Amino acid sequence: MPIWSPSFSRAAVLSAAVVLSTPATMAVGTIAAAAPMSAARAAHTATALTDGRVLVVGGFLAEISPVNAELYDRARNRFIPVATTNTVRHSHTATRLADGRVLIVGGYGPDNTPTTRADLFDPSINRFVPTGALQQARSGHVAVLLADGSVLIAGGLGPDWTFLANAERYDPATGRFTAVGDMTTARESHVAVRLRNGRVLIVGGHQGRRADMRLFASAEEYDPVTRRFTAVGDMQVRRHKHDAVLMADGQVLVTGGSDERDDRGVYNHAERYDPSTQRFTRLTATMHRSRYKHAGSSVLLPDGRVLIAGGAAQAEVYDPQRGQFALVGGRSDLAGQFSAVALLSDGSALITGGYGANLRPQASAWMFAP
């Protein structure tokens, strides 16, 4: 759809009998301004490289003005433009491969239609090189690195407002995409997480546009062995433009999103998916901020907590041991929606771009310190 339309022992341990129904009020961690990017952008990607730098790709300045790529150098606190990609794009995916290269797939190209083009960024030479094309032009899809090093690409929006159920896998050894079985439901604005058992959980999303939009509470799993998708239990509510992250205990945290009213129906609640039962359970605690358009902005911290940095002007952290959310201290002027977050090796996180209520993409960047 076009963009506009591991475990840490805590000092205080709560009794298992205590049920928390309200968010925590004590701030955790802090956010400070980092150097700005060279270009304002939203609906871009930010990918941590193995050498500690962060690759920022694409996004848009306006609906039909996608922008290119840059690298963040933590040691010098600066963004440096890099050689251009073969296709400027937004609403694409970026996946770091096992060898350290980054696969950039699909999205809206310069003519603001979904593209089949893919690029590989090689950090050893700081350049993008073309690779095989997608079988299906798509944007708003999901991409997940599988245990064997291949990448699953699923769903999204194709040309002429075609909502896609089809999926394909990218093989880094051959540079080719090959079709796999279809999802049980065509969906866009969904999210996907690789589980500990190697399967991939795909959650929520929608079909249609405006008055005809239909949201899903449904979820499914992809089995990389059989290459088949199978339905699992539904979420407690329908969601799109939400986020999901694998937690240290192997369960999946799903946060925010909205209902059919879009920005007038944004959620502040969350739920957990248990792969052993294939069921979702709504959390008792709620987030401090309602948030949506934040896919890819939540990261698992080294201590087992989850940073939720997108979708609102202030970030928060979920502590699964306490079962509660707490606001992050420091800056509370994040752009919020369609931002991108990259977890760094020291447990900090770089938050980049996005837009707020005025729908104007920002060049600002921020650093979260736990």
NUPADO-768670 format. One record per residue (C-alpha): residue number from 1; x, y, z. Coordinates in nm, 4 decimals. Layout:
{nr=NUM | u=X | v=Y | w=Z};
...
END
This chain:
{nr=1 | u=0.0000 | v=0.0000 | w=0.0000};
{nr=2 | u=0.1475 | v=0.3438 | w=-0.0858};
{nr=3 | u=0.3005 | v=0.5027 | w=0.2148};
{nr=4 | u=0.0622 | v=0.7868 | w=0.2426};
{nr=5 | u=-0.2822 | v=0.6259 | w=0.2205};
{nr=6 | u=1.9504 | v=-1.2720 | w=2.6613};
{nr=7 | u=1.8490 | v=-1.2780 | w=3.0160};
{nr=8 | u=1.9585 | v=-1.0321 | w=3.2852};
{nr=9 | u=1.9053 | v=-1.0715 | w=3.6600};
{nr=10 | u=1.7065 | v=-0.7692 | w=3.7725};
{nr=11 | u=1.7790 | v=-0.6129 | w=4.1105};
{nr=12 | u=1.4171 | v=-0.6190 | w=4.2099};
{nr=13 | u=1.2123 | v=-0.9346 | w=4.1580};
{nr=14 | u=0.8348 | v=-0.9251 | w=4.1567};
{nr=15 | u=0.6240 | v=-1.2019 | w=4.3009};
{nr=16 | u=0.4596 | v=-1.4177 | w=4.0366};
{nr=17 | u=0.1293 | v=-1.3497 | w=4.2059};
{nr=18 | u=0.1446 | v=-0.9776 | w=4.1303};
{nr=19 | u=-0.0557 | v=-0.8736 | w=3.8248};
{nr=20 | u=0.0383 | v=-0.5391 | w=3.6725};
{nr=21 | u=-0.2413 | v=-0.3629 | w=3.4903};
{nr=22 | u=-0.0841 | v=-0.0206 | w=3.4362};
{nr=23 | u=0.2425 | v=0.0917 | w=3.2778};
{nr=24 | u=0.5439 | v=0.1587 | w=3.4973};
{nr=25 | u=0.6226 | v=0.5251 | w=3.5575};
{nr=26 | u=0.9994 | v=0.5087 | w=3.6150};
{nr=27 | u=1.2059 | v=0.5913 | w=3.3057};
{nr=28 | u=1.4646 | v=0.3373 | w=3.1920};
{nr=29 | u=1.7657 | v=0.4156 | w=2.9771};
{nr=30 | u=1.8066 | v=0.7427 | w=2.7974};
{nr=31 | u=1.7901 | v=0.8835 | w=2.4449};
{nr=32 | u=2.0163 | v=1.1625 | w=2.3214};
{nr=33 | u=2.0522 | v=1.3319 | w=1.9850};
{nr=34 | u=2.3031 | v=1.1882 | w=1.7393};
{nr=35 | u=2.4381 | v=1.3603 | w=1.4319};
{nr=36 | u=2.1676 | v=1.4098 | w=1.1677};
{nr=37 | u=2.1519 | v=1.2062 | w=0.8505};
{nr=38 | u=2.2521 | v=1.3650 | w=0.5227};
{nr=39 | u=1.8910 | v=1.3408 | w=0.4023};
{nr=40 | u=1.5480 | v=1.3427 | w=0.5623};
{nr=41 | u=1.3757 | v=1.0094 | w=0.5176};
{nr=42 | u=1.0876 | v=0.7862 | w=0.6295};
{nr=43 | u=0.9942 | v=0.4285 | w=0.5365};
{nr=44 | u=1.3652 | v=0.3504 | w=0.5051};
{nr=45 | u=1.5780 | v=0.0732 | w=0.6592};
{nr=46 | u=1.8676 | v=0.0797 | w=0.9073};
{nr=47 | u=2.0893 | v=-0.2295 | w=0.9280};
{nr=48 | u=2.3774 | v=-0.2852 | w=1.1704};
{nr=49 | u=2.6856 | v=-0.4145 | w=0.9909};
{nr=50 | u=2.9354 | v=-0.6574 | w=1.1404};
{nr=51 | u=3.1990 | v=-0.3822 | w=1.1655};
{nr=52 | u=2.9764 | v=-0.1630 | w=1.3870};
{nr=53 | u=2.8583 | v=0.0798 | w=1.1212};
{nr=54 | u=2.4915 | v=0.1180 | w=1.0284};
{nr=55 | u=2.3661 | v=0.1111 | w=0.6696};
{nr=56 | u=2.0671 | v=0.3382 | w=0.6063};
{nr=57 | u=1.8905 | v=0.2796 | w=0.2749};
{nr=58 | u=1.6101 | v=0.4516 | w=0.0901};
{nr=59 | u=1.2996 | v=0.6102 | w=0.2284};
{nr=60 | u=1.1211 | v=0.9107 | w=0.0917};
{nr=61 | u=1.1270 | v=1.2874 | w=0.1251};
{nr=62 | u=0.7837 | v=1.3116 | w=-0.0313};
{nr=63 | u=0.5461 | v=1.0583 | w=-0.1792};
{nr=64 | u=0.7318 | v=1.0376 | w=-0.5096};
{nr=65 | u=1.0810 | v=1.1414 | w=-0.3967};
{nr=66 | u=1.2741 | v=0.8381 | w=-0.2676};
{nr=67 | u=1.6258 | v=0.9030 | w=-0.1365};
{nr=68 | u=1.9434 | v=0.6987 | w=-0.1391};
{nr=69 | u=2.1883 | v=0.5453 | w=0.1117};
{nr=70 | u=2.4389 | v=0.6457 | w=0.3791};
{nr=71 | u=2.6521 | v=0.4894 | w=0.6516};
{nr=72 | u=2.6602 | v=0.5875 | w=1.0184};
{nr=73 | u=3.0063 | v=0.5840 | w=1.1755};
{nr=74 | u=2.9638 | v=0.5502 | w=1.5532};
{nr=75 | u=3.3257 | v=0.6398 | w=1.6325};
{nr=76 | u=3.2952 | v=0.9736 | w=1.4530};
{nr=77 | u=2.9204 | v=1.0238 | w=1.5139};
{nr=78 | u=2.8519 | v=1.1105 | w=1.1539};
{nr=79 | u=2.6601 | v=0.9873 | w=0.8511};
{nr=80 | u=2.8515 | v=0.9452 | w=0.5269};
{nr=81 | u=2.6779 | v=0.9080 | w=0.1872};
{nr=82 | u=2.7764 | v=0.5938 | w=-0.0021};
{nr=83 | u=2.7748 | v=0.4917 | w=-0.3661};
{nr=84 | u=2.4201 | v=0.4962 | w=-0.4925};
{nr=85 | u=2.1970 | v=0.1915 | w=-0.5062};
{nr=86 | u=2.0857 | v=0.0677 | w=-0.8443};
{nr=87 | u=1.7279 | v=0.1709 | w=-0.7598};
{nr=88 | u=1.6154 | v=0.4360 | w=-0.5140};
{nr=89 | u=1.3283 | v=0.2918 | w=-0.3127};
{nr=90 | u=1.1088 | v=0.3094 | w=-0.0032};
{nr=91 | u=0.8912 | v=0.0543 | w=0.1795};
{nr=92 | u=1.1509 | v=-0.2102 | w=0.0928};
{nr=93 | u=1.3347 | v=-0.4603 | w=0.3152};
{nr=94 | u=1.7003 | v=-0.4910 | w=0.4148};
{nr=95 | u=1.8389 | v=-0.8194 | w=0.5499};
{nr=96 | u=2.1939 | v=-0.8793 | w=0.6694};
{nr=97 | u=2.3182 | v=-1.2091 | w=0.5312};
{nr=98 | u=2.5409 | v=-1.4593 | w=0.7089};
{nr=99 | u=2.8458 | v=-1.3310 | w=0.5205};
{nr=100 | u=2.7851 | v=-0.9697 | w=0.6305};
{nr=101 | u=2.6437 | v=-0.8394 | w=0.3042};
{nr=102 | u=2.3002 | v=-0.6753 | w=0.3080};
{nr=103 | u=2.0186 | v=-0.7784 | w=0.0729};
{nr=104 | u=1.7917 | v=-0.4896 | w=-0.0319};
{nr=105 | u=1.4635 | v=-0.6093 | w=-0.1835};
{nr=106 | u=1.1654 | v=-0.4551 | w=-0.3593};
{nr=107 | u=0.9792 | v=-0.1474 | w=-0.2398};
{nr=108 | u=0.8462 | v=0.1457 | w=-0.4357};
{nr=109 | u=1.0916 | v=0.2562 | w=-0.7027};
{nr=110 | u=1.1444 | v=0.6019 | w=-0.8532};
{nr=111 | u=0.8129 | v=0.5849 | w=-1.0390};
{nr=112 | u=0.6362 | v=0.5037 | w=-0.7075};
{nr=113 | u=0.5320 | v=0.1560 | w=-0.8189};
{nr=114 | u=0.6497 | v=-0.1750 | w=-0.6688};
{nr=115 | u=0.9745 | v=-0.3039 | w=-0.8153};
{nr=116 | u=1.1326 | v=-0.6457 | w=-0.8725};
{nr=117 | u=1.4836 | v=-0.5091 | w=-0.8306};
{nr=118 | u=1.7214 | v=-0.6224 | w=-0.5571};
{nr=119 | u=2.0682 | v=-0.5059 | w=-0.4553};
{nr=120 | u=2.3489 | v=-0.6404 | w=-0.2397};
{nr=121 | u=2.5550 | v=-0.4000 | w=-0.0293};
{nr=122 | u=2.9117 | v=-0.5191 | w=0.0233};
{nr=123 | u=3.0611 | v=-0.3454 | w=0.3312};
{nr=124 | u=3.4150 | v=-0.4442 | w=0.2311};
{nr=125 | u=3.3993 | v=-0.2102 | w=-0.0685};
{nr=126 | u=3.1104 | v=0.0174 | w=0.0413};
{nr=127 | u=2.9212 | v=-0.0478 | w=-0.2794};
{nr=128 | u=2.5907 | v=-0.1856 | w=-0.4015};
{nr=129 | u=2.5935 | v=-0.4554 | w=-0.6655};
{nr=130 | u=2.2895 | v=-0.5916 | w=-0.8497};
{nr=131 | u=2.1667 | v=-0.9429 | w=-0.7879};
{nr=132 | u=1.8815 | v=-1.1531 | w=-0.9251};
{nr=133 | u=1.5371 | v=-0.9983 | w=-0.9613};
{nr=134 | u=1.2293 | v=-1.0916 | w=-0.7605};
{nr=135 | u=0.9775 | v=-1.3219 | w=-0.9257};
{nr=136 | u=0.7087 | v=-1.0705 | w=-0.8237};
{nr=137 | u=0.7299 | v=-0.6933 | w=-0.7919};
{nr=138 | u=0.6345 | v=-0.6048 | w=-0.4345};
{nr=139 | u=0.6469 | v=-0.3445 | w=-0.1582};
{nr=140 | u=0.5300 | v=-0.3552 | w=0.2024};
{nr=141 | u=0.6405 | v=-0.7183 | w=0.2189};
{nr=142 | u=0.8422 | v=-0.9000 | w=0.4870};
{nr=143 | u=1.1900 | v=-1.0511 | w=0.4626};
{nr=144 | u=1.3408 | v=-1.2945 | w=0.7139};
{nr=145 | u=1.6824 | v=-1.4596 | w=0.7225};
{nr=146 | u=1.6382 | v=-1.8362 | w=0.7538};
{nr=147 | u=1.8658 | v=-2.0763 | w=0.9408};
{nr=148 | u=2.0205 | v=-2.2062 | w=0.6185};
{nr=149 | u=2.1257 | v=-1.8549 | w=0.5130};
{nr=150 | u=1.8522 | v=-1.8038 | w=0.2545};
{nr=151 | u=1.5953 | v=-1.5248 | w=0.2860};
{nr=152 | u=1.2156 | v=-1.5627 | w=0.2854};
{nr=153 | u=1.0246 | v=-1.2829 | w=0.1096};
{nr=154 | u=0.6465 | v=-1.2915 | w=0.1615};
{nr=155 | u=0.3376 | v=-1.0937 | w=0.0746};
{nr=156 | u=0.3102 | v=-0.7205 | w=0.0226};
{nr=157 | u=0.1543 | v=-0.5127 | w=-0.2489};
{nr=158 | u=0.2109 | v=-0.5707 | w=-0.6189};
{nr=159 | u=0.1352 | v=-0.3483 | w=-0.9178};
{nr=160 | u=-0.2205 | v=-0.2224 | w=-0.9673};
{nr=161 | u=-0.3095 | v=-0.2619 | w=-0.5996};
{nr=162 | u=-0.2722 | v=-0.6396 | w=-0.6028};
{nr=163 | u=-0.2388 | v=-0.7785 | w=-0.2506};
{nr=164 | u=-0.0002 | v=-1.0704 | w=-0.2544};
{nr=165 | u=-0.0097 | v=-1.4138 | w=-0.0922};
{nr=166 | u=0.2884 | v=-1.5446 | w=-0.2852};
{nr=167 | u=0.6347 | v=-1.5872 | w=-0.1386};
{nr=168 | u=0.9854 | v=-1.6561 | w=-0.2594};
{nr=169 | u=1.3290 | v=-1.7439 | w=-0.1241};
{nr=170 | u=1.6611 | v=-1.5815 | w=-0.2072};
{nr=171 | u=1.9709 | v=-1.8009 | w=-0.2264};
{nr=172 | u=2.2892 | v=-1.5958 | w=-0.1657};
{nr=173 | u=2.5007 | v=-1.8669 | w=-0.3292};
{nr=174 | u=2.3252 | v=-1.8314 | w=-0.6644};
{nr=175 | u=2.1831 | v=-1.4803 | w=-0.6356};
{nr=176 | u=1.8437 | v=-1.6103 | w=-0.7465};
{nr=177 | u=1.4888 | v=-1.5832 | w=-0.6130};
{nr=178 | u=1.2640 | v=-1.8902 | w=-0.6431};
{nr=179 | u=0.8934 | v=-1.9190 | w=-0.5684};
{nr=180 | u=0.7698 | v=-2.1122 | w=-0.2649};
{nr=181 | u=0.4152 | v=-2.1907 | w=-0.1508};
{nr=182 | u=0.1613 | v=-1.9132 | w=-0.0996};
{nr=183 | u=0.0640 | v=-1.7774 | w=0.2402};
{nr=184 | u=-0.2813 | v=-1.8721 | w=0.3656};
{nr=185 | u=-0.3822 | v=-1.5058 | w=0.3331};
{nr=186 | u=-0.2694 | v=-1.2299 | w=0.1003};
{nr=187 | u=-0.1508 | v=-0.9469 | w=0.3248};
{nr=188 | u=0.0405 | v=-0.6190 | w=0.3382};
{nr=189 | u=0.1556 | v=-0.4110 | w=0.6390};
{nr=190 | u=0.2165 | v=-0.7387 | w=0.8222};
{nr=191 | u=0.5233 | v=-0.8412 | w=1.0262};
{nr=192 | u=0.7353 | v=-1.1565 | w=1.0446};
{nr=193 | u=0.9735 | v=-1.3098 | w=1.3000};
{nr=194 | u=1.1947 | v=-1.6180 | w=1.2795};
{nr=195 | u=1.1255 | v=-1.8499 | w=1.5725};
{nr=196 | u=1.3790 | v=-2.0588 | w=1.7619};
{nr=197 | u=1.2589 | v=-2.3725 | w=1.5825};
{nr=198 | u=1.3496 | v=-2.2147 | w=1.2486};
{nr=199 | u=0.9915 | v=-2.1526 | w=1.1395};
{nr=200 | u=0.8723 | v=-1.8017 | w=1.0569};
{nr=201 | u=0.5713 | v=-1.6391 | w=1.2250};
{nr=202 | u=0.3738 | v=-1.3974 | w=1.0052};
{nr=203 | u=0.1220 | v=-1.1744 | w=1.1806};
{nr=204 | u=-0.1632 | v=-0.9397 | w=1.0902};
{nr=205 | u=-0.1773 | v=-0.6933 | w=0.8024};
{nr=206 | u=-0.4535 | v=-0.5941 | w=0.5651};
{nr=207 | u=-0.6061 | v=-0.6090 | w=0.2197};
{nr=208 | u=-0.7892 | v=-0.3317 | w=0.0384};
{nr=209 | u=-0.7729 | v=0.0432 | w=0.0759};
{nr=210 | u=-0.9660 | v=0.3170 | w=0.2512};
{nr=211 | u=-1.3323 | v=0.2224 | w=0.2956};
{nr=212 | u=-1.2676 | v=-0.1248 | w=0.1549};
{nr=213 | u=-0.9748 | v=-0.2014 | w=0.3851};
{nr=214 | u=-0.9962 | v=-0.5337 | w=0.5696};
{nr=215 | u=-0.7621 | v=-0.6008 | w=0.8614};
{nr=216 | u=-0.6507 | v=-0.9386 | w=0.9923};
{nr=217 | u=-0.6073 | v=-1.0894 | w=1.3360};
{nr=218 | u=-0.4860 | v=-1.4027 | w=1.1621};
{nr=219 | u=-0.1341 | v=-1.5410 | w=1.1781};
{nr=220 | u=0.0524 | v=-1.8229 | w=1.0105};
{nr=221 | u=0.3850 | v=-2.0041 | w=1.0220};
{nr=222 | u=0.6205 | v=-2.0857 | w=0.7369};
{nr=223 | u=0.8065 | v=-2.4162 | w=0.7580};
{nr=224 | u=1.1358 | v=-2.3893 | w=0.5651};
{nr=225 | u=1.1610 | v=-2.7687 | w=0.5407};
{nr=226 | u=0.8264 | v=-2.8272 | w=0.3704};
{nr=227 | u=0.8137 | v=-2.4757 | w=0.2233};
{nr=228 | u=0.4507 | v=-2.4500 | w=0.3306};
{nr=229 | u=0.2492 | v=-2.1957 | w=0.5260};
{nr=230 | u=-0.0035 | v=-2.3108 | w=0.7873};
{nr=231 | u=-0.2497 | v=-2.1073 | w=0.9923};
{nr=232 | u=-0.2013 | v=-2.0735 | w=1.3687};
{nr=233 | u=-0.4181 | v=-1.9118 | w=1.6353};
{nr=234 | u=-0.5457 | v=-1.5590 | w=1.5753};
{nr=235 | u=-0.4318 | v=-1.2520 | w=1.7632};
{nr=236 | u=-0.6716 | v=-1.1068 | w=2.0181};
{nr=237 | u=-0.7420 | v=-0.8095 | w=1.7883};
{nr=238 | u=-0.6971 | v=-0.7189 | w=1.4234};
{nr=239 | u=-0.3767 | v=-0.5220 | w=1.3613};
{nr=240 | u=-0.1799 | v=-0.3657 | w=1.0818};
{nr=241 | u=0.1243 | v=-0.1337 | w=1.0803};
{nr=242 | u=0.2329 | v=-0.2962 | w=1.4076};
{nr=243 | u=0.5620 | v=-0.4550 | w=1.5153};
{nr=244 | u=0.6841 | v=-0.7886 | w=1.6508};
{nr=245 | u=1.0098 | v=-0.9084 | w=1.8042};
{nr=246 | u=1.1411 | v=-1.2435 | w=1.9279};
{nr=247 | u=1.2044 | v=-1.2327 | w=2.3036};
{nr=248 | u=1.4730 | v=-1.4130 | w=2.5026};
{nr=249 | u=1.2294 | v=-1.6849 | w=2.6157};
{nr=250 | u=1.1392 | v=-1.7732 | w=2.2564};
{nr=251 | u=0.7976 | v=-1.6068 | w=2.2631};
{nr=252 | u=0.7074 | v=-1.3178 | w=2.0335};
{nr=253 | u=0.6005 | v=-0.9729 | w=2.1528};
{nr=254 | u=0.3507 | v=-0.7974 | w=1.9223};
{nr=255 | u=0.2945 | v=-0.4269 | w=1.9898};
{nr=256 | u=0.0644 | v=-0.1497 | w=1.8760};
{nr=257 | u=-0.0680 | v=-0.1042 | w=1.5274};
{nr=258 | u=-0.4170 | v=0.0168 | w=1.4542};
{nr=259 | u=-0.7628 | v=-0.0866 | w=1.3450};
{nr=260 | u=-0.9476 | v=0.0092 | w=1.0266};
{nr=261 | u=-0.9613 | v=0.3739 | w=1.1378};
{nr=262 | u=-0.5844 | v=0.3953 | w=1.0945};
{nr=263 | u=-0.4523 | v=0.7008 | w=1.2845};
{nr=264 | u=-0.7846 | v=0.7342 | w=1.4699};
{nr=265 | u=-0.7660 | v=0.3775 | w=1.6004};
{nr=266 | u=-0.4065 | v=0.3406 | w=1.7186};
{nr=267 | u=-0.3415 | v=0.0796 | w=1.9888};
{nr=268 | u=-0.1464 | v=0.1051 | w=2.3144};
{nr=269 | u=-0.1780 | v=-0.2656 | w=2.3937};
{nr=270 | u=0.0341 | v=-0.5700 | w=2.3145};
{nr=271 | u=0.0203 | v=-0.9481 | w=2.3112};
{nr=272 | u=0.2536 | v=-1.2474 | w=2.3231};
{nr=273 | u=0.2723 | v=-1.5463 | w=2.0906};
{nr=274 | u=0.3750 | v=-1.8819 | w=2.2371};
{nr=275 | u=0.5149 | v=-2.1107 | w=1.9633};
{nr=276 | u=0.4568 | v=-2.4193 | w=2.1801};
{nr=277 | u=0.0807 | v=-2.3612 | w=2.1818};
{nr=278 | u=0.0543 | v=-2.1449 | w=1.8683};
{nr=279 | u=-0.1681 | v=-1.9069 | w=2.0631};
{nr=280 | u=-0.1654 | v=-1.5338 | w=2.1389};
{nr=281 | u=-0.2299 | v=-1.3880 | w=2.4863};
{nr=282 | u=-0.2979 | v=-1.0198 | w=2.5452};
{nr=283 | u=-0.0678 | v=-0.8562 | w=2.7996};
{nr=284 | u=-0.2250 | v=-0.7105 | w=3.1114};
{nr=285 | u=0.0086 | v=-0.4123 | w=3.1064};
{nr=286 | u=-0.0332 | v=-0.1500 | w=2.8353};
{nr=287 | u=0.2202 | v=0.0765 | w=2.6708};
{nr=288 | u=0.2542 | v=0.4392 | w=2.7778};
{nr=289 | u=0.2085 | v=0.5544 | w=2.4197};
{nr=290 | u=-0.0253 | v=0.4370 | w=2.1477};
{nr=291 | u=0.1906 | v=0.3642 | w=1.8459};
{nr=292 | u=0.1681 | v=0.2405 | w=1.4882};
{nr=293 | u=0.3652 | v=0.2539 | w=1.1637};
{nr=294 | u=0.6566 | v=0.1173 | w=1.3676};
{nr=295 | u=0.7455 | v=-0.2159 | w=1.2061};
{nr=296 | u=1.1175 | v=-0.2803 | w=1.2444};
{nr=297 | u=1.1644 | v=-0.0305 | w=1.5267};
{nr=298 | u=1.1645 | v=-0.2779 | w=1.8177};
{nr=299 | u=1.4811 | v=-0.4623 | w=1.9193};
{nr=300 | u=1.5702 | v=-0.7226 | w=2.1812};
{nr=301 | u=1.8290 | v=-0.5766 | w=2.4193};
{nr=302 | u=2.1145 | v=-0.7904 | w=2.5554};
{nr=303 | u=1.9529 | v=-0.8004 | w=2.9022};
{nr=304 | u=1.6300 | v=-0.9528 | w=2.7684};
{nr=305 | u=1.4210 | v=-0.6367 | w=2.7674};
{nr=306 | u=1.2674 | v=-0.4998 | w=2.4478};
{nr=307 | u=1.3176 | v=-0.1454 | w=2.3210};
{nr=308 | u=1.0140 | v=-0.0115 | w=2.1330};
{nr=309 | u=1.1444 | v=0.3038 | w=1.9712};
{nr=310 | u=0.9059 | v=0.3832 | w=1.6855};
{nr=311 | u=0.5465 | v=0.4824 | w=1.6280};
{nr=312 | u=0.5380 | v=0.7651 | w=1.8842};
{nr=313 | u=0.7450 | v=1.0627 | w=2.0000};
{nr=314 | u=0.8867 | v=0.8802 | w=2.3027};
{nr=315 | u=1.0400 | v=0.5335 | w=2.3236};
{nr=316 | u=0.9696 | v=0.2751 | w=2.5912};
{nr=317 | u=1.1080 | v=-0.0547 | w=2.7149};
{nr=318 | u=0.9176 | v=-0.3743 | w=2.7926};
{nr=319 | u=1.0537 | v=-0.5846 | w=3.0792};
{nr=320 | u=0.9198 | v=-0.9412 | w=3.0448};
{nr=321 | u=1.0358 | v=-1.0354 | w=3.3954};
{nr=322 | u=0.8291 | v=-0.7577 | w=3.5496};
{nr=323 | u=0.5572 | v=-0.7703 | w=3.2880};
{nr=324 | u=0.5558 | v=-0.3932 | w=3.2475};
{nr=325 | u=0.6448 | v=-0.1069 | w=3.0168};
{nr=326 | u=0.8535 | v=0.1962 | w=3.1165};
{nr=327 | u=0.9274 | v=0.5150 | w=2.9262};
{nr=328 | u=1.2820 | v=0.5886 | w=2.8170};
{nr=329 | u=1.4336 | v=0.9074 | w=2.9586};
{nr=330 | u=1.5928 | v=1.1911 | w=2.7651};
{nr=331 | u=1.4568 | v=1.3046 | w=2.4309};
{nr=332 | u=1.0829 | v=1.2786 | w=2.3744};
{nr=333 | u=1.0750 | v=1.4387 | w=2.0300};
{nr=334 | u=1.1315 | v=1.1343 | w=1.8113};
{nr=335 | u=0.9798 | v=1.1566 | w=1.4652};
{nr=336 | u=0.8063 | v=0.8282 | w=1.5443};
{nr=337 | u=0.6271 | v=0.6820 | w=1.2453};
{nr=338 | u=0.8135 | v=0.4937 | w=0.9714};
{nr=339 | u=1.1446 | v=0.5390 | w=1.1534};
{nr=340 | u=1.4136 | v=0.2685 | w=1.1505};
{nr=341 | u=1.6186 | v=0.1307 | w=1.4406};
{nr=342 | u=1.9440 | v=-0.0662 | w=1.4489};
{nr=343 | u=2.0791 | v=-0.2453 | w=1.7567};
{nr=344 | u=2.4526 | v=-0.1956 | w=1.8060};
{nr=345 | u=2.6964 | v=-0.4460 | w=1.9546};
{nr=346 | u=2.7246 | v=-0.2629 | w=2.2889};
{nr=347 | u=2.3493 | v=-0.2761 | w=2.3526};
{nr=348 | u=2.2784 | v=0.0783 | w=2.2403};
{nr=349 | u=2.0479 | v=0.1482 | w=1.9463};
{nr=350 | u=2.0482 | v=0.4026 | w=1.6655};
{nr=351 | u=1.7061 | v=0.5525 | w=1.5843};
{nr=352 | u=1.6765 | v=0.7230 | w=1.2469};
{nr=353 | u=1.4293 | v=0.9448 | w=1.0662};
{nr=354 | u=1.0577 | v=0.8923 | w=1.0306};
{nr=355 | u=0.7811 | v=1.1474 | w=1.0556};
{nr=356 | u=0.5369 | v=1.2797 | w=1.3137};
{nr=357 | u=0.1908 | v=1.4322 | w=1.2982};
{nr=358 | u=0.2936 | v=1.6756 | w=1.0246};
{nr=359 | u=0.3895 | v=1.3863 | w=0.7914};
{nr=360 | u=0.7247 | v=1.5528 | w=0.7155};
{nr=361 | u=1.0191 | v=1.3102 | w=0.7082};
{nr=362 | u=1.3073 | v=1.4054 | w=0.9356};
{nr=363 | u=1.6857 | v=1.3826 | w=0.8996};
{nr=364 | u=1.7236 | v=1.3583 | w=1.2781};
{nr=365 | u=1.8862 | v=1.0608 | w=1.4486};
{nr=366 | u=1.9011 | v=0.9599 | w=1.8144};
{nr=367 | u=2.1027 | v=0.7179 | w=2.0252};
{nr=368 | u=1.9451 | v=0.4971 | w=2.2919};
{nr=369 | u=2.1702 | v=0.3978 | w=2.5827};
{nr=370 | u=2.0381 | v=0.1328 | w=2.8217};
END
